Amino acid sequence: MDSYKLALITGATDGIGKAYAYKFAKKNINIILVARTLEKLENISKDLKDKYSITVEYYSMDLSTDTGVDRLSVLVCEKKPDILVNSAGFGRPGRFCDLDFINHKEMLNAHVNAIVRSTYSALSYMKEDRCGLIINVSSLAGLISGEGYTMYGSTKLFIKDFSDRLAKEVKQYNIYVQALCPGFTYTGFHDTSYYQTFKRSKYPKFLWQSAESVVEESLNNTNKSVLIPRTLNRFIYFVANTSFGKFIANKSMKSSKPI
Ligand SMILES: NC(=O)c1ccc[n+]([C@@H]2O[C@H](COP(=O)([O-])OP(=O)(O)OC[C@H]3O[C@@H](n4cnc5c(N)ncnc54)[C@H](OP(=O)(O)O)[C@@H]3O)[C@@H](O)[C@H]2O)c1
């Protein structure tokens, strides 16, 4: 980790992305923050600069749009960060046919197009430099099949599979790629207007973990192309993929919200 100099993080104003920003800053790695909300970007940038002797730049872009995807790709090519973290993401609860198609298009842009384009841009110079770290934030939900949250689960499964295969392809260039697959994490994810009826208290506390501990485990295991943080989540993944587990997952996911 000590050899890295510049990290570009999407979704850097909250939750998991923000935790990466502070973790890198502590290691004296310069930061580029990307998210939509300008005020949050300004505040975090100022706080990071006040606390650490690093440079911080920030860019407001909406990665659910085609323009946002293009801008991110151009930014990566221009700045050439040696760490790229794609954490920007969101849930849109509801059944596939009940949601307006715009929800699916936005999710495909943020969870698939933005990640594939920015990764492609980053690899163009990382291969030459023979150095790089790319972390794409997936979800435990993408690894557990079941009825419900069709687009969220499918796009997160794509991120996991894409990153896992790519990691093997680019290992020879000393580039590490990781799909991070967290379970329930205390962040702003469940606080958006789409989750008005969601109550964290409905889910046992032991299922939840902090964004900081997710990021800690991710960065301690950059050689793992798929990382499910916490033994408990790895156990859930294992059980959920047994026949009995698939039956239970199917029943519970119909009524639950994505993670
Ligand atoms: N929290 C969980 O339980 C959990 C579990 C598994 C996986 N994940 C995944 O973890 C990732 C990070 O989520 P989080 O839990 O940290 O949620 P969060 O606290 O809501 O943070 C999301 C970040 O993404 C940014 N963002 C959202 N929509 C965006 C867009 N259209 N364009 C650009 N930036 C956007 C947000 O900033 P702005 O709103 O200012 O744009 C914010 O910085 C997501 O990919 C999520 O799917 C979360």
Ligand as a Chemical Component Dictionary entry (heavy atoms), coordinates in Angstrom:
data_LIG
# 
_chem_comp.id                   LIG 
_chem_comp.type                 NON-POLYMER 
_chem_comp.pdbx_formal_charge   0 
_chem_comp.three_letter_code    LIG 
# 
loop_
_chem_comp_atom.comp_id 
_chem_comp_atom.atom_id 
_chem_comp_atom.alt_atom_id 
_chem_comp_atom.type_symbol 
_chem_comp_atom.charge 
_chem_comp_atom.model_Cartn_x 
_chem_comp_atom.model_Cartn_y 
_chem_comp_atom.model_Cartn_z 
_chem_comp_atom.pdbx_ordinal 
LIG N1  N1  N 0  -24.569 -0.278 3.018  1  
LIG C1  C1  C 0  -24.760 -1.561 2.771  2  
LIG O1  O1  O 0  -25.437 -2.287 3.533  3  
LIG C2  C2  C 0  -24.115 -2.162 1.544  4  
LIG C3  C3  C 0  -23.995 -3.561 1.479  5  
LIG C4  C4  C 0  -23.408 -4.133 0.366  6  
LIG C5  C5  C 0  -22.945 -3.340 -0.664 7  
LIG N2  N2  N 1  -23.088 -1.988 -0.587 8  
LIG C6  C6  C 0  -22.579 -1.189 -1.713 9  
LIG O2  O2  O 0  -21.612 -0.291 -1.226 10 
LIG C7  C7  C 0  -21.488 0.801  -2.132 11 
LIG C8  C8  C 0  -21.418 2.077  -1.333 12 
LIG O3  O3  O 0  -22.654 2.249  -0.688 13 
LIG P1  P1  P 0  -22.735 2.782  0.792  14 
LIG O4  O4  O 0  -23.310 1.710  1.609  15 
LIG O5  O5  O -1 -21.463 3.397  1.195  16 
LIG O6  O6  O 0  -23.888 3.859  0.574  17 
LIG P2  P2  P 0  -23.947 5.425  0.860  18 
LIG O7  O7  O 0  -23.501 5.717  2.243  19 
LIG O8  O8  O 0  -25.319 5.822  0.436  20 
LIG O9  O9  O 0  -22.874 6.051  -0.144 21 
LIG C9  C9  C 0  -23.115 6.095  -1.517 22 
LIG C10 C10 C 0  -22.125 7.049  -2.159 23 
LIG O10 O10 O 0  -22.320 7.006  -3.569 24 
LIG C11 C11 C 0  -22.627 8.324  -4.041 25 
LIG N3  N3  N 0  -23.580 8.191  -5.130 26 
LIG C12 C12 C 0  -24.847 7.705  -5.066 27 
LIG N4  N4  N 0  -25.435 7.763  -6.274 28 
LIG C13 C13 C 0  -24.514 8.304  -7.114 29 
LIG C14 C14 C 0  -24.536 8.655  -8.476 30 
LIG N5  N5  N 0  -25.632 8.476  -9.228 31 
LIG N6  N6  N 0  -23.422 9.213  -9.021 32 
LIG C15 C15 C 0  -22.320 9.435  -8.269 33 
LIG N7  N7  N 0  -22.238 9.124  -6.978 34 
LIG C16 C16 C 0  -23.328 8.573  -6.395 35 
LIG C17 C17 C 0  -23.186 9.071  -2.825 36 
LIG O11 O11 O 0  -22.991 10.462 -2.890 37 
LIG P3  P3  P 0  -24.058 11.459 -3.587 38 
LIG O12 O12 O 0  -25.406 11.065 -3.077 39 
LIG O13 O13 O 0  -23.611 12.809 -3.175 40 
LIG O14 O14 O 0  -23.899 11.258 -5.043 41 
LIG C18 C18 C 0  -22.306 8.490  -1.722 42 
LIG O15 O15 O 0  -21.060 9.135  -1.715 43 
LIG C19 C19 C 0  -22.688 0.721  -3.069 44 
LIG O16 O16 O 0  -22.234 0.275  -4.334 45 
LIG C20 C20 C 0  -23.593 -0.318 -2.414 46 
LIG O17 O17 O 0  -24.330 -1.035 -3.374 47 
LIG C21 C21 C 0  -23.652 -1.377 0.492  48 
# 
loop_
_chem_comp_bond.comp_id 
_chem_comp_bond.atom_id_1 
_chem_comp_bond.atom_id_2 
_chem_comp_bond.value_order 
_chem_comp_bond.pdbx_ordinal 
LIG N1  C1  SING 1  
LIG C1  O1  DOUB 2  
LIG C1  C2  SING 3  
LIG C2  C3  SING 4  
LIG C2  C21 DOUB 5  
LIG C3  C4  DOUB 6  
LIG C4  C5  SING 7  
LIG C5  N2  DOUB 8  
LIG N2  C6  SING 9  
LIG N2  C21 SING 10 
LIG C6  O2  SING 11 
LIG C6  C20 SING 12 
LIG O2  C7  SING 13 
LIG C7  C8  SING 14 
LIG C7  C19 SING 15 
LIG C8  O3  SING 16 
LIG O3  P1  SING 17 
LIG P1  O4  DOUB 18 
LIG P1  O5  SING 19 
LIG P1  O6  SING 20 
LIG O6  P2  SING 21 
LIG P2  O7  DOUB 22 
LIG P2  O8  SING 23 
LIG P2  O9  SING 24 
LIG O9  C9  SING 25 
LIG C9  C10 SING 26 
LIG C10 O10 SING 27 
LIG C10 C18 SING 28 
LIG O10 C11 SING 29 
LIG C11 N3  SING 30 
LIG C11 C17 SING 31 
LIG N3  C12 SING 32 
LIG N3  C16 SING 33 
LIG C12 N4  DOUB 34 
LIG N4  C13 SING 35 
LIG C13 C14 SING 36 
LIG C13 C16 DOUB 37 
LIG C14 N5  SING 38 
LIG C14 N6  DOUB 39 
LIG N6  C15 SING 40 
LIG C15 N7  DOUB 41 
LIG N7  C16 SING 42 
LIG C17 O11 SING 43 
LIG C17 C18 SING 44 
LIG O11 P3  SING 45 
LIG P3  O12 DOUB 46 
LIG P3  O13 SING 47 
LIG P3  O14 SING 48 
LIG C18 O15 SING 49 
LIG C19 O16 SING 50 
LIG C19 C20 SING 51 
LIG C20 O17 SING 52 
# 
